[in-house]
Amino acid sequence: MTQSRTVELEGHLIDSGTMQRCFGAVMDLGGSFDVERFDVGKHETEESYCRLAVSADDPETLRAILHELHQNGAVLEDPSDVELVPAPADKVVPPNFYSTTNHPTEVLYDGEWIDVEGIEMDCALVVEPEPAADAGEGDRADASDAGNDGAARARTKTLSTVEAGDLVATDQSGIRVNPPERPRSGGGAFGFMQGGVSAERPSESTIREVAAELRAVEADGGTVMVVAGPAVIHSGAGDALADLVAAGYVDALSAGNGFATHDLERSIYGTSLGMDVETLEHPRKGHKHHIWTISEIIRAGGIEAAVEDGVVTEGVMYECVENGVDTVLAGSIRDDGPLPDTITDAVEAQDAIREQARDADIVLMLATLLHSVAVGNCLPSTTKTVCVDINPATVTQLLDRGSAQAVGMVTDIGTFVPTLAEYVLEGEEGGGAETGGDESAGDGSGGSAEGDA
């Protein structure tokens, strides 16, 4: 027996490709559709409206189709309030719980649409009802302390933070997703879903746009977050990144034990993983420098103490300490040492990265597959993101995981960062070397080979 539901879509449906994606999803999944109404926006700021009847041969197919349409902003006609089920225990969600996207989202609760706070992908969606009118003064004080002004509140929660009794959204009814649309002006490098992955991207013009965006964010008092892998130091780009930090163009740094150790080793011994970055020579016993570096930092009591004691006198970590940059070093099973500043608890590290990511206005992901994907998972789709790596798989995996807003550049990180620093610090007249294509890879040190530290 044929199953059918009616959905509605609003926005710039044609030039953003929304209708094409929706029609394609219905047909690809074996359904059919009937356009019952289509009001086309007739000027630049006028939105379009479409009412679509969707049919399938069985409930399972229809449910899959509705899920895909939902991801593209479709809402059931005359939607009912969001369906909420109490979590049966800590860290346990109800079956068929709603798993969030990274797009701005609203829930229909008590007849009103409520914005979902802290949006990120792959989380549960929890609604906190308005406090009861007869709640005591203590209850109202608690609600105020938690940031609740007395109204109902909706927010995301990772599975590890769900508590017994939390009201968790199930299914998709009463939930509205608002994917960012392509800017009407095109948006340049940051036009939504215009990034893609290509070694043929005109790198000079893209770097100019990234540099201009960094200057604009800082001028507006926004937050620039950098996600960096060890190859940044090993390729010789550490000095340029340190210059950006010193000039105030980096507000948060997310990296691993390896990146920090390479950078600190460069300051103490002049090498990165035992190699002199300038001469490419390997000094005698240079292979021991990274573990000696970790020992010296532990002896000093941490990175900040090592800077204060004069053990570390230059580099990215030095400038982060000197300029008060919010730094999170997340550990892994491969780490030597690790440095005392490295967060070795994976859940604790996730939470620290999540706090950084939610405050970021633009994120630069530099030659690190693992950290790029981890941070990308925490970012809303409205955060401007730039991912640079000599390995196209890094950018592809980031986009495949849902970070479709990312501008991807396949190029050598050892050339990209210095060129970016030139444009940021000196203006567009600063120039810089052409960085496009694989030919700029040199010895391949600009990739995201995240070695142990």
SULTA-V142761 format. One record per residue. N is the residue number from 0. RES is the residue in one letter. PHI is phi as a letter, one per 30 degrees, with the letter a starting at -180 (NA if undefined). PSI is psi in radians with two decimals (none if undefined). Layout:
N|RES|PHI|PSI, N|RES|PHI|PSI
This chain:
0|M|NA|2.28, 1|T|d|2.34, 2|Q|c|2.51, 3|S|b|2.47, 4|R|b|2.72, 5|T|c|2.33, 6|V|b|2.81, 7|E|b|2.53, 8|L|b|2.46, 9|E|b|2.62, 10|G|k|-2.86, 11|H|d|1.34, 12|L|d|-0.48, 13|I|d|-1.03, 14|D|d|-0.28, 15|S|d|-0.08, 16|G|i|0.15, 17|T|d|-0.79, 18|M|d|-0.72, 19|Q|d|-0.75, 20|R|d|-0.69, 21|C|d|-0.81, 22|F|d|-0.74, 23|G|d|-0.70, 24|A|d|-0.74, 25|V|d|-0.83, 26|M|d|-0.69, 27|D|d|-0.54, 28|L|c|0.13, 29|G|i|0.35, 30|G|c|-3.01, 31|S|b|2.86, 32|F|b|2.76, 33|D|b|2.09, 34|V|d|1.84, 35|E|d|-0.49, 36|R|a|2.40, 37|F|b|1.83, 38|D|c|1.98, 39|V|c|2.26, 40|G|d|2.30, 41|K|c|-0.06, 42|H|b|3.09, 43|E|e|-0.64, 44|T|c|-0.10, 45|E|d|2.27, 46|E|d|2.78, 47|S|c|2.83, 48|Y|b|2.40, 49|C|b|2.34, 50|R|c|2.17, 51|L|b|2.16, 52|A|c|2.12, 53|V|c|2.34, 54|S|b|2.66, 55|A|a|2.86, 56|D|d|-0.33, 57|D|b|2.78, 58|P|e|-0.64, 59|E|d|-0.76, 60|T|d|-0.74, 61|L|d|-0.70, 62|R|d|-0.71, 63|A|d|-0.69, 64|I|d|-0.81, 65|L|d|-0.61, 66|H|d|-0.81, 67|E|d|-0.71, 68|L|d|-0.65, 69|H|e|-0.72, 70|Q|d|-0.40, 71|N|c|0.24, 72|G|j|0.05, 73|A|d|2.54, 74|V|b|2.45, 75|L|e|2.46, 76|E|d|2.36, 77|D|h|1.05, 78|P|d|2.59, 79|S|c|2.95, 80|D|e|2.65, 81|V|e|2.44, 82|E|d|2.11, 83|L|c|2.36, 84|V|b|2.29, 85|P|d|2.41, 86|A|d|2.26, 87|P|d|-0.36, 88|A|a|2.92, 89|D|e|2.36, 90|K|i|0.20, 91|V|c|2.17, 92|V|c|2.77, 93|P|d|2.71, 94|P|e|2.59, 95|N|i|0.51, 96|F|d|2.70, 97|Y|d|2.16, 98|S|c|2.16, 99|T|d|2.72, 100|T|c|-3.12, 101|N|c|0.19, 102|H|d|2.67, 103|P|e|2.34, 104|T|b|2.58, 105|E|b|2.68, 106|V|b|2.54, 107|L|c|1.94, 108|Y|b|2.20, 109|D|h|0.68, 110|G|i|0.06, 111|E|b|2.49, 112|W|d|2.25, 113|I|c|2.30, 114|D|d|2.43, 115|V|d|2.21, 116|E|d|2.66, 117|G|h|0.78, 118|I|d|2.34, 119|E|a|2.84, 120|M|d|2.76, 121|D|i|0.68, 122|C|b|2.91, 123|A|d|2.70, 124|L|c|2.07, 125|V|c|2.36, 126|V|c|2.26, 127|E|c|1.92, 128|P|d|2.82, 129|E|d|2.36, 130|P|e|2.49, 131|A|e|2.57, 132|A|d|-0.52, 133|D|c|0.27, 134|A|d|2.54, 135|G|d|2.99, 136|E|d|-0.65, 137|G|d|-0.70, 138|D|d|-0.72, 139|R|d|-0.64, 140|A|d|-0.71, 141|D|d|-0.72, 142|A|d|-0.69, 143|S|d|-0.72, 144|D|d|-0.55, 145|A|d|0.01, 146|G|j|0.13, 147|N|c|2.08, 148|D|d|0.23, 149|G|j|-0.25, 150|A|c|2.86, 151|A|d|2.64, 152|R|b|2.47, 153|A|b|2.41, 154|R|a|2.85, 155|T|d|2.67, 156|K|b|2.32, 157|T|d|2.75, 158|L|e|-0.58, 159|S|d|-0.26, 160|T|c|-0.03, 161|V|d|2.36, 162|E|c|2.65, 163|A|e|2.30, 164|G|j|-0.24, 165|D|e|2.40, 166|L|d|1.83, 167|V|c|2.33, 168|A|d|2.39, 169|T|b|2.72, 170|D|h|-2.77, 171|Q|b|-0.03, 172|S|d|2.41, 173|G|i|0.31, 174|I|b|2.29, 175|R|b|2.14, 176|V|c|2.41, 177|N|b|1.46, 178|P|d|2.42, 179|P|e|2.47, 180|E|c|2.72, 181|R|e|2.25, 182|P|e|2.49, 183|R|d|-0.52, 184|S|d|-0.03, 185|G|j|-0.73, 186|G|i|0.06, 187|G|h|-2.48, 188|A|d|-0.45, 189|F|c|0.23, 190|G|d|2.28, 191|F|e|2.25, 192|M|i|0.43, 193|Q|c|-0.12, 194|G|d|-1.21, 195|G|i|-3.03, 196|V|b|2.08, 197|S|a|2.36, 198|A|d|-0.16, 199|E|c|0.04, 200|R|e|2.38, 201|P|d|1.61, 202|S|d|-0.72, 203|E|e|-0.84, 204|S|d|-0.63, 205|T|d|-0.73, 206|I|d|-0.67, 207|R|e|-0.75, 208|E|d|-0.69, 209|V|d|-0.76, 210|A|d|-0.77, 211|A|d|-0.64, 212|E|d|-0.70, 213|L|d|-0.77, 214|R|d|-0.69, 215|A|d|-0.74, 216|V|d|-0.80, 217|E|d|-0.68, 218|A|d|-0.56, 219|D|d|0.06, 220|G|i|0.37, 221|G|d|-2.98, 222|T|b|2.17, 223|V|c|2.18, 224|M|c|2.34, 225|V|c|2.30, 226|V|c|2.00, 227|A|b|2.47, 228|G|c|2.92, 229|P|e|-0.50, 230|A|d|-0.41, 231|V|e|-0.76, 232|I|d|-0.78, 233|H|d|-0.48, 234|S|d|-0.06, 235|G|j|0.16, 236|A|d|-0.02, 237|G|d|-0.67, 238|D|d|-0.74, 239|A|d|-0.70, 240|L|d|-0.69, 241|A|d|-0.67, 242|D|d|-0.71, 243|L|d|-0.71, 244|V|d|-0.82, 245|A|d|-0.56, 246|A|d|-0.02, 247|G|i|0.30, 248|Y|c|0.15, 249|V|b|2.14, 250|D|c|-0.40, 251|A|b|2.44, 252|L|b|2.22, 253|S|c|2.13, 254|A|a|-3.06, 255|G|c|3.09, 256|N|e|-0.65, 257|G|d|-0.81, 258|F|e|-0.88, 259|A|d|-0.71, 260|T|d|-0.76, 261|H|e|-0.80, 262|D|d|-0.77, 263|L|d|-0.66, 264|E|d|-0.68, 265|R|d|-0.70, 266|S|d|-0.72, 267|I|d|-0.74, 268|Y|c|-0.15, 269|G|i|0.24, 270|T|b|2.87, 271|S|b|2.00, 272|L|h|0.71, 273|G|i|-0.02, 274|M|c|2.34, 275|D|d|2.02, 276|V|d|-0.56, 277|E|d|-0.81, 278|T|c|-0.23, 279|L|i|0.26, 280|E|d|2.76, 281|H|c|1.78, 282|P|d|2.76, 283|R|e|2.31, 284|K|i|0.27, 285|G|d|-0.48, 286|H|d|-0.25, 287|K|c|-0.13, 288|H|e|-0.67, 289|H|d|-0.68, 290|I|d|-0.56, 291|W|d|-0.66, 292|T|d|-0.83, 293|I|e|-0.73, 294|S|d|-0.74, 295|E|d|-0.67, 296|I|d|-0.69, 297|I|d|-0.75, 298|R|d|-0.65, 299|A|d|-0.39, 300|G|j|0.21, 301|G|k|3.01, 302|I|d|-0.80, 303|E|d|-0.75, 304|A|d|-0.64, 305|A|d|-0.61, 306|V|d|-0.80, 307|E|d|-0.58, 308|D|d|-0.07, 309|G|i|0.18, 310|V|d|-0.69, 311|V|c|2.19, 312|T|b|-0.03, 313|E|a|3.01, 314|G|j|3.12, 315|V|d|-0.84, 316|M|d|-0.65, 317|Y|e|-0.84, 318|E|d|-0.57, 319|C|d|-0.73, 320|V|d|-0.82, 321|E|d|-0.52, 322|N|c|0.17, 323|G|i|0.59, 324|V|d|2.32, 325|D|d|2.02, 326|T|b|2.29, 327|V|b|2.10, 328|L|c|2.00, 329|A|c|2.27, 330|G|d|2.97, 331|S|b|3.01, 332|I|d|-0.30, 333|R|d|-0.14, 334|D|d|2.34, 335|D|d|2.60, 336|G|j|-1.62, 337|P|d|-3.10, 338|L|e|2.55, 339|P|d|-0.34, 340|D|d|-0.17, 341|T|d|2.31, 342|I|d|1.98, 343|T|c|-0.27, 344|D|d|2.07, 345|A|d|-0.73, 346|V|d|-0.71, 347|E|d|-0.70, 348|A|d|-0.73, 349|Q|e|-0.80, 350|D|d|-0.69, 351|A|d|-0.74, 352|I|d|-0.70, 353|R|d|-0.71, 354|E|d|-0.73, 355|Q|d|-0.84, 356|A|d|-0.66, 357|R|d|-0.40, 358|D|c|-0.16, 359|A|d|2.44, 360|D|c|-0.51, 361|I|b|2.48, 362|V|b|2.24, 363|L|c|2.09, 364|M|c|1.98, 365|L|c|1.80, 366|A|h|0.91, 367|T|a|1.88, 368|L|d|-0.92, 369|L|d|-0.82, 370|H|d|-0.60, 371|S|d|-0.80, 372|V|d|-0.71, 373|A|d|-0.82, 374|V|d|-0.69, 375|G|e|-0.63, 376|N|d|-0.42, 377|C|c|-0.14, 378|L|c|2.40, 379|P|d|2.71, 380|S|d|-0.14, 381|T|d|-0.13, 382|T|d|2.17, 383|K|d|2.32, 384|T|b|2.37, 385|V|b|2.18, 386|C|c|2.14, 387|V|b|2.24, 388|D|a|2.58, 389|I|d|-0.35, 390|N|c|1.95, 391|P|d|-0.41, 392|A|d|-0.53, 393|T|d|-0.84, 394|V|d|-0.71, 395|T|d|-0.77, 396|Q|d|-0.66, 397|L|d|-0.82, 398|L|d|-0.69, 399|D|d|-0.49, 400|R|d|-0.08, 401|G|j|-0.06, 402|S|d|1.11, 403|A|d|-0.22, 404|Q|d|-0.13, 405|A|d|2.37, 406|V|d|2.06, 407|G|c|2.28, 408|M|b|2.16, 409|V|c|1.72, 410|T|a|2.99, 411|D|d|2.15, 412|I|d|-0.49, 413|G|d|-0.30, 414|T|c|-0.60, 415|F|d|-0.87, 416|V|d|-0.82, 417|P|e|-0.68, 418|T|d|-0.74, 419|L|d|-0.78, 420|A|d|-0.68, 421|E|e|-0.86, 422|Y|d|-0.65, 423|V|d|-0.80, 424|L|d|-0.46, 425|E|c|-0.09, 426|G|i|3.05, 427|E|d|-0.34, 428|E|d|-0.18, 429|G|d|-0.38, 430|G|i|-2.83, 431|G|l|2.81, 432|A|d|2.55, 433|E|d|2.33, 434|T|c|0.03, 435|G|d|2.58, 436|G|i|2.88, 437|D|d|-0.37, 438|E|d|-0.32, 439|S|d|0.08, 440|A|d|-0.37, 441|G|i|-2.18, 442|D|d|0.19, 443|G|i|0.10, 444|S|d|-0.13, 445|G|d|0.13, 446|G|d|-2.96, 447|S|c|0.75, 448|A|d|1.65, 449|E|d|1.46, 450|G|d|2.91, 451|D|d|2.80, 452|A|b|none
